[in-house]
């Protein structure tokens, strides 16, 4: 199954909050965010590493954190200032980009996952879905909107 197929399968699952307009909404939000499209994938890949560290053995707990970040934009619940700076430096982005993109990625994972962290979050934590590639596809699609 290809990457979009995996994502669509997670979104279509009956125990997630996602619906058919999720991708369109996220694309619209990303389009309006002050994020350079060619850096989206790098930020998302770095964020996947943080998620895998935090979610190891406790995807349900991580799910609660992601819900807070998605709903409030409180990125500090997931990333320390040093982590934000390190990600920004690694991908050659402004820390504000990391702060603006993280809640959108959290929203995407929350909507495509159940409250126990199954679905899309589990696929990201296991490495089955590469968040960097996913975000890169979203960034590429953005150019054609």
Backbone bond lengths (Angstrom), bond angles and torsions (degrees), N, CA, C in turn:
res aa  C-N    CA-C-N  psi(-1)  N-CA   C-N-CA  omega(-1)  CA-C   N-CA-C  phi
1 X - - - 1.452 - - 1.533 108.43 -
2 X 1.328 116.79 137.26 1.458 119.52 -179.81 1.529 111.18 -79.36
3 X 1.332 115.90 172.76 1.458 122.03 -174.77 1.521 112.04 -57.82
4 X 1.323 117.12 -47.19 1.466 119.44 -179.16 1.526 110.57 -65.93
5 X 1.322 117.22 -33.33 1.458 120.39 177.24 1.521 111.78 -63.31
6 X 1.330 116.21 -42.94 1.467 121.09 178.09 1.527 110.27 -61.91
7 X 1.332 115.20 -45.76 1.471 120.04 -179.70 1.524 110.20 -63.98
8 X 1.315 116.55 -45.12 1.474 119.53 -179.99 1.522 111.21 -63.08
9 X 1.324 117.35 -36.32 1.464 121.48 178.12 1.534 110.15 -63.00
10 X 1.330 116.59 -43.84 1.464 120.39 178.98 1.521 111.02 -65.28
11 X 1.331 115.96 -41.07 1.463 120.00 -179.33 1.528 110.82 -67.65
12 X 1.325 116.96 -36.52 1.468 120.86 -177.02 1.524 113.19 -77.25
13 X 1.309 117.33 -11.36 1.467 120.90 -178.03 1.526 110.45 -57.85
14 X 1.332 116.89 139.96 1.467 121.16 -174.23 1.530 113.78 -69.56
15 X 1.345 117.91 -15.47 1.463 118.15 -178.08 1.533 113.56 -104.51
16 X 1.350 116.63 19.28 1.463 120.18 175.05 1.527 109.94 -111.15
17 X 1.336 115.51 165.45 1.461 120.83 -178.95 1.525 112.94 -85.41
18 X 1.316 117.09 -9.05 1.462 120.70 -171.09 1.519 112.46 -67.19
19 X 1.335 114.14 155.56 1.459 120.24 172.64 1.524 108.39 -140.89
20 X 1.300 116.01 177.85 1.465 120.62 -173.73 1.506 115.38 -61.28
21 X 1.319 117.90 -23.09 1.465 119.42 -177.21 1.528 112.67 -90.16
22 X 1.341 117.18 1.72 1.468 120.13 -176.11 1.525 112.46 -58.26
23 X 1.324 117.61 -49.74 1.462 120.35 -176.65 1.524 109.95 -61.60
24 X 1.323 117.08 -43.68 1.468 120.14 178.99 1.511 112.39 -60.52
25 X 1.328 116.09 -42.03 1.463 120.68 178.72 1.518 110.91 -63.82
26 X 1.337 115.88 -45.26 1.469 119.83 179.42 1.520 111.38 -64.01
27 X 1.324 117.09 -40.56 1.462 119.82 177.59 1.520 110.46 -61.03
28 X 1.322 115.88 -42.22 1.464 120.02 178.46 1.517 111.44 -62.21
29 X 1.336 116.19 -44.07 1.463 120.34 179.20 1.521 111.31 -64.35
30 X 1.341 116.44 -43.11 1.467 119.56 178.90 1.519 110.60 -64.78
31 X 1.310 116.13 -37.60 1.464 120.76 -179.27 1.521 110.74 -61.83
32 X 1.341 116.31 -32.90 1.459 121.06 -178.14 1.521 112.99 -91.70
33 X 1.335 117.56 -8.05 1.468 120.81 -178.74 1.523 109.62 -80.76
34 X 1.330 116.29 147.76 1.471 119.46 179.40 1.528 110.93 -78.52
35 X 1.334 115.96 60.02 1.460 121.38 -175.93 1.524 108.92 -121.92
36 X 1.311 116.13 129.32 1.453 122.25 177.14 1.533 107.87 -73.58
37 X 1.335 116.89 119.99 1.465 120.89 -173.51 1.518 114.18 -53.65
38 X 1.336 118.61 -36.11 1.461 119.10 -176.63 1.525 112.16 -76.13
39 X 1.321 118.50 -3.98 1.467 121.27 178.05 1.527 111.83 -105.87
40 X 1.328 116.93 -8.99 1.464 121.11 -177.45 1.531 110.99 -57.91
41 X 1.330 116.57 -47.33 1.463 120.44 -177.97 1.516 112.81 -61.09
42 X 1.329 117.25 -41.23 1.460 121.31 179.59 1.517 112.29 -64.65
43 X 1.325 115.95 -41.90 1.467 120.47 178.04 1.531 109.33 -64.14
44 X 1.329 116.51 -45.49 1.467 120.55 -178.26 1.524 111.67 -64.40
45 X 1.334 117.79 -39.69 1.470 120.79 178.14 1.519 110.73 -62.19
46 X 1.333 115.87 -44.05 1.467 120.01 178.75 1.518 110.52 -63.21
47 X 1.326 115.72 -40.10 1.459 120.62 179.81 1.531 110.51 -65.76
48 X 1.338 117.19 -34.80 1.467 119.86 178.74 1.521 110.68 -61.01
49 X 1.329 117.23 -40.22 1.460 120.64 177.56 1.523 111.86 -60.93
50 X 1.325 116.70 -42.10 1.474 121.29 178.25 1.535 109.78 -63.47
51 X 1.328 115.78 -44.43 1.468 120.41 -179.87 1.530 110.84 -61.75
52 X 1.331 116.73 -42.33 1.462 120.09 -179.20 1.523 110.43 -64.01
53 X 1.333 117.49 -38.63 1.469 120.33 177.43 1.522 111.28 -65.22
54 X 1.338 116.02 -45.88 1.469 120.71 -176.42 1.523 112.40 -74.55
55 X 1.341 117.10 -30.52 1.454 120.44 -173.83 1.506 114.64 -90.21
56 X 1.325 117.07 -6.01 1.464 120.90 -177.16 1.530 109.86 -57.83
57 X 1.311 116.57 111.52 1.461 121.42 177.35 1.516 114.96 82.55
58 X 1.333 118.00 -6.13 1.462 119.16 -178.44 1.534 111.82 -147.26
59 X 1.342 117.59 60.94 1.469 119.11 -179.92 1.523 112.77 -63.27
60 X 1.346 117.46 -29.42 1.477 120.12 178.57 1.518 111.64 -64.98
61 X 1.348 116.50 -41.09 1.466 120.39 177.76 1.519 111.28 -65.95
62 X 1.338 115.85 -41.25 1.455 120.34 177.29 1.522 110.37 -62.98
63 X 1.338 116.27 -36.16 1.462 120.99 179.53 1.528 110.40 -59.62
64 X 1.327 117.35 -41.48 1.463 120.86 177.84 1.516 111.91 -60.96
65 X 1.326 116.20 -42.30 1.465 120.88 178.04 1.525 110.50 -63.87
66 X 1.333 116.69 -45.48 1.467 120.73 -179.68 1.532 111.36 -61.47
67 X 1.340 116.82 -37.90 1.468 119.88 178.02 1.519 110.68 -62.00
68 X 1.336 116.72 -41.97 1.457 120.63 178.78 1.523 110.83 -63.79
69 X 1.337 116.51 -45.53 1.466 120.66 179.82 1.529 110.63 -63.12
70 X 1.336 116.43 -43.11 1.468 120.70 -179.25 1.527 111.74 -64.35
71 X 1.321 116.71 -39.98 1.463 120.91 -174.98 1.525 113.10 -80.49
72 X 1.327 116.78 -34.25 1.466 119.67 -171.81 1.524 114.32 -113.94
73 X 1.336 116.70 -15.92 1.461 119.36 -175.34 1.519 112.64 76.45
74 X 1.345 117.15 11.40 1.467 122.06 -178.75 1.527 109.59 -77.31
75 X 1.335 115.88 77.17 1.460 122.66 -175.19 1.525 110.90 -60.95
76 X 1.340 117.02 -29.16 1.467 120.70 -178.52 1.521 112.59 -63.77
77 X 1.330 118.58 -15.49 1.471 121.03 175.08 1.531 111.22 -69.94
78 X 1.340 116.07 -22.71 1.461 121.45 -177.36 1.528 111.95 -110.11
79 X 1.333 115.89 -39.89 1.461 121.14 -174.80 1.522 111.07 -122.89
80 X 1.324 116.77 134.15 1.465 120.78 172.15 1.532 108.10 -77.25
81 X 1.327 116.96 159.42 1.465 120.96 179.58 1.527 111.84 -54.78
82 X 1.344 116.41 -37.88 1.468 119.75 -179.99 1.528 110.67 -65.14
83 X 1.347 116.25 -36.80 1.467 119.52 178.97 1.525 110.30 -67.85
84 X 1.318 117.07 -40.98 1.468 121.21 178.00 1.526 109.40 -60.45
85 X 1.324 116.18 -46.62 1.472 120.81 -179.92 1.526 111.01 -63.37
86 X 1.338 117.06 -41.66 1.470 121.09 -178.91 1.530 110.73 -64.76
87 X 1.340 116.91 -43.39 1.470 120.35 178.38 1.523 109.97 -63.13
88 X 1.325 116.41 -46.52 1.466 121.21 -179.50 1.526 110.93 -58.80
89 X 1.324 116.42 -44.11 1.465 120.68 -179.70 1.525 110.87 -66.54
90 X 1.329 116.94 -41.35 1.468 121.54 -178.23 1.528 111.56 -61.01
91 X 1.325 117.28 -40.08 1.472 119.54 -175.88 1.531 112.82 -99.36
92 X 1.332 116.33 0.34 1.469 119.71 179.74 1.512 112.31 70.03
93 X 1.336 115.96 39.16 1.459 121.52 -178.18 1.524 109.83 -118.67
94 X 1.297 115.71 165.86 1.451 121.68 174.88 1.534 108.19 -79.65
95 X 1.337 118.84 142.37 1.470 119.58 177.19 1.533 112.83 -55.69
96 X 1.321 117.76 -28.91 1.471 120.59 177.56 1.525 111.01 -62.73
97 X 1.346 116.86 -32.37 1.472 120.34 177.01 1.523 110.18 -64.04
98 X 1.332 115.67 -44.64 1.465 120.47 -179.89 1.522 109.14 -61.78
99 X 1.332 116.44 -42.68 1.466 121.05 -179.71 1.531 112.01 -65.75
100 X 1.329 117.98 -35.48 1.469 119.53 -177.75 1.521 112.33 -80.61
101 X 1.334 117.22 -28.92 1.466 120.31 -177.76 1.531 112.64 -82.58
102 X 1.328 117.28 -33.56 1.468 121.48 -175.00 1.535 112.97 -57.83
103 X 1.346 120.55 -45.79 1.473 118.54 178.48 1.531 113.25 -64.01
104 X 1.342 117.56 -31.16 1.468 120.27 178.15 1.525 110.45 -68.05
105 X 1.345 116.58 -41.52 1.465 120.34 176.75 1.527 109.88 -65.81
106 X 1.339 116.35 -40.75 1.472 120.11 177.93 1.521 110.26 -60.76
107 X 1.342 116.83 -42.94 1.465 120.88 179.70 1.529 110.70 -61.16
108 X 1.316 115.59 -43.21 1.462 121.18 179.64 1.528 110.55 -60.67
109 X 1.337 116.68 -44.71 1.467 120.69 -179.32 1.520 111.70 -69.31
110 X 1.333 117.41 -38.16 1.468 121.36 179.15 1.527 110.11 -63.57
111 X 1.322 116.22 -46.77 1.462 119.94 -176.51 1.524 112.15 -67.44
112 X 1.334 116.70 -31.82 1.462 120.34 -177.75 1.516 114.02 -93.72
113 X 1.345 116.95 11.60 1.466 121.02 -177.18 1.516 110.15 -131.66
114 X 1.327 116.17 160.59 1.465 118.44 173.97 1.532 109.22 -92.13
115 X 1.321 117.04 177.10 1.467 120.27 -173.42 1.522 113.06 -67.26
116 X 1.338 117.61 -17.12 1.465 120.65 176.96 1.530 112.10 -89.62
117 X 1.330 116.31 -0.09 1.460 120.01 -179.71 1.514 113.39 88.64
118 X 1.336 117.25 11.77 1.462 120.49 176.00 1.519 110.29 -78.36
119 X 1.324 117.40 171.05 1.461 120.54 179.81 1.515 110.76 85.99
120 X 1.315 116.18 -130.92 1.458 120.72 -173.36 1.522 112.42 -63.95
121 X 1.327 118.69 -41.95 1.461 120.44 -179.59 1.523 110.63 -60.23
122 X 1.330 117.03 -43.88 1.471 120.27 179.75 1.516 110.76 -61.35
123 X 1.335 117.28 -38.45 1.464 120.94 179.70 1.532 110.97 -68.00
124 X 1.330 116.95 -34.20 1.464 121.28 176.89 1.531 110.00 -70.67
125 X 1.337 116.59 -43.63 1.464 120.48 -178.93 1.526 111.68 -65.07
126 X 1.338 116.77 -34.55 1.470 120.58 -179.62 1.526 111.70 -81.21
127 X 1.335 116.94 -13.56 1.463 120.76 -177.52 1.513 113.40 88.91
128 X 1.343 117.09 0.83 1.469 120.00 179.15 1.529 110.74 -64.58
129 X 1.315 116.56 -36.15 1.461 121.97 173.59 1.525 107.26 -108.86
130 X 1.324 116.98 126.43 1.451 123.10 177.49 1.529 107.74 -92.24
131 X 1.344 115.64 110.09 1.464 119.80 -177.43 1.522 112.09 -60.71
132 X 1.326 116.80 -33.69 1.461 120.13 178.78 1.514 111.53 -63.03
133 X 1.336 116.14 -44.86 1.470 120.12 177.39 1.520 110.45 -64.96
134 X 1.346 115.27 -41.72 1.463 119.88 -179.77 1.523 110.66 -59.75
135 X 1.329 115.73 -48.85 1.457 120.54 -179.39 1.532 110.54 -65.97
136 X 1.334 115.85 -35.36 1.458 119.35 177.02 1.523 111.37 -62.53
137 X 1.332 116.68 -40.34 1.466 120.69 176.83 1.527 110.74 -63.48
138 X 1.340 115.62 -42.05 1.462 119.50 178.86 1.519 109.48 -63.81
139 X 1.344 116.45 -43.19 1.464 120.15 178.71 1.526 111.87 -62.64
140 X 1.342 116.12 -40.20 1.455 120.18 -179.75 1.539 109.53 -67.33
141 X 1.330 116.04 -42.89 1.459 119.65 178.80 1.533 110.87 -61.69
142 X 1.332 115.42 -34.45 1.453 121.14 178.67 1.525 112.44 -55.62
143 X 1.336 115.85 -36.26 1.470 120.55 -176.91 1.517 111.69 -65.88
144 X 1.328 116.41 -22.20 1.459 120.18 -176.28 1.521 113.48 -101.14
145 X 1.332 116.30 2.66 1.473 119.90 179.45 1.511 110.47 -85.72
